[in-house]
Amino acid sequence: MHNSSKIGAAKAADPQETAIAVLSWLANEPDMLSRFLALTGVAPGELRHAMNDTGFLAGLIDFIMGHEPTLMAFCAATDTAPETVMAAWHKLSKPGLDSGEY
């Protein structure tokens, strides 16, 4: 028997897939997407190319991790556990001052 929820959970556990899910969600939230683009300086036409940049993917995760209501809205809309986003954030982002890694 094919269990699509397990497949979806496995895909979501991949940091790049999580970042792509964030961008897909943002694409359906025009005000949030506009804010993200304004903060990053990325033009709408550059999004497809930017998806190949690990730093851009980290920026997507940073954007939603920086505002809990946005994180929770993404998680609710996509049925993604906040812990999945946090794990992707830790894998894609550089260590911060709170990480103990300098």
N, C-alpha and C positions, 0 to 999 in steps of 0.2 A: 504494500500500500504506500502511496506517495504522500508524504506529510509536508505540505508547502510551508507550514509555520516553522518547521525545523530548518528548511532551506533558507527561508527569509532571515531567521536568527543567525544562521551561519554567515550569510552575506553581510548582515549588519555588523558582525563582529570584526570584519575587515575594515581597517581605518579609512582606506580610500573609498570603499563603498559607503561608509558612514558619511564621509565628506560629500560625496556625490548625492546622497540622499538629502543632505542639508541644502545643497544648491537646488535640487529639484523642488524641495519644499519652499525655499525662498522665491523661486520662479513663480509660485502661486500666491505669494505675499508681496505685491508690488511695493508697498511702503517700506517693508523690511529690506527688500532687494535694493531699492534706491538708497537706503541708508548704508547698506553694506558696500555698494559700489562707491558711494561718496567717501566712506571711511578708507577704502582701500585704494581709490584712484583708478580702479579697473573700469574700462569702458565696456558697455554691454557686448559690443562686437568682439571683445578680447576674451570673453568667458570660456569659449570652447578651447582656445589655445592655453589659457591659464590652468585648465584642469590637469595639464601634464606637469605642473609645477607643485612639488611637495609643499613648498612654502605657502602657496595659494590655498591648498587643501587644509593646511594647518590654520590658515587665516579664517576659513569657513567655520571650522570647529571653534576657534577662539571667539569668533563673533557671537555664537550662541552660548558659549560657556561664560561669556562676560555679562550676561543678563539672564538671571534665572527664569523670569517669565517667558522669555523667548525660548530658552531651553525646554521648559515644560510644554510650551505650545507645540514645538517641533516634536517632542516625544509623544504627546497626545495624538497629534495628527498622523504620525507615521508608525505608531505602536512600537516605538523604540524605547528601550530602558535607558534612563539617564546614565546608568553605569556603562552602557555601551558607548555613549558619546564621550564620557570621561576617559574610558580606555583608549578611544581613538585620539582624543586630545593629548594624552600622555605619550602615545606612540608618534604622533605627527609633530608636536610642538617641541621646541628646545626646552631643556630643563630651566625652570625658573628659580628664583631665590629661595622659594619654599621647598625645593626638591632636595636640597642637601648636595646637589651636584653642581660644582662650580668649575 
